[in-house]
Amino acid sequence: MLSSEVVTLGSEARALLATTAGAPMLPRTCVLDAAWVEGRGWALLEANAAWGAGLNGCDAAEAARCIAEATRA
């Protein structure tokens, strides 16, 4: 099953994303998408530029702050 629905992430997915967010090869700000892989668990699907992502249930003010940070020199 393929779904692009917004889901509430559990602690396992949040831990994966928190660990990934601290990786030195990522830019200061980006959007991380996680995916559930049947039989394997949560995985990082992709990392995107902050300004290219939809809100998908995120706080609009926080998203704007992230975009502003991403565009600072």
LINTA-V666762 format. One record per residue. N is the residue number from 1. SS is DSSP state (H for helix, E for strand, C for the rest). PHI is phi in whole degrees, 0 to 359 (none if undefined). BURIAL is + if it has 24 or more other C-alpha atoms within 12 Angstrom, else -. Layout:
N&SS&PHI&BURIAL + N&SS&PHI&BURIAL
This chain:
1&C&none&- + 2&C&248&- + 3&C&219&- + 4&C&250&- + 5&C&292&- + 6&C&282&- + 7&C&236&- + 8&C&277&- + 9&C&278&- + 10&C&277&- + 11&H&296&- + 12&H&295&- + 13&H&292&+ + 14&H&298&- + 15&H&295&- + 16&H&300&+ + 17&H&292&+ + 18&H&295&- + 19&H&294&- + 20&H&295&+ + 21&H&299&+ + 22&C&274&- + 23&C&292&- + 24&C&292&- + 25&C&276&- + 26&C&275&- + 27&C&292&- + 28&C&307&- + 29&C&228&+ + 30&C&196&+ + 31&E&252&+ + 32&E&256&+ + 33&E&253&+ + 34&E&253&+ + 35&E&224&+ + 36&E&271&- + 37&E&254&- + 38&C&306&- + 39&C&84&- + 40&C&233&- + 41&E&108&- + 42&E&283&- + 43&E&216&- + 44&E&284&- + 45&E&274&- + 46&E&194&- + 47&E&238&+ + 48&E&234&- + 49&C&298&- + 50&H&301&+ + 51&H&284&- + 52&H&259&- + 53&C&255&- + 54&C&280&- + 55&C&291&- + 56&C&43&- + 57&C&86&- + 58&C&279&- + 59&C&290&- + 60&H&299&- + 61&H&294&- + 62&H&292&- + 63&H&297&+ + 64&H&296&- + 65&H&296&- + 66&H&296&+ + 67&H&296&+ + 68&H&299&- + 69&H&295&- + 70&H&292&- + 71&C&262&- + 72&C&288&- + 73&C&282&-
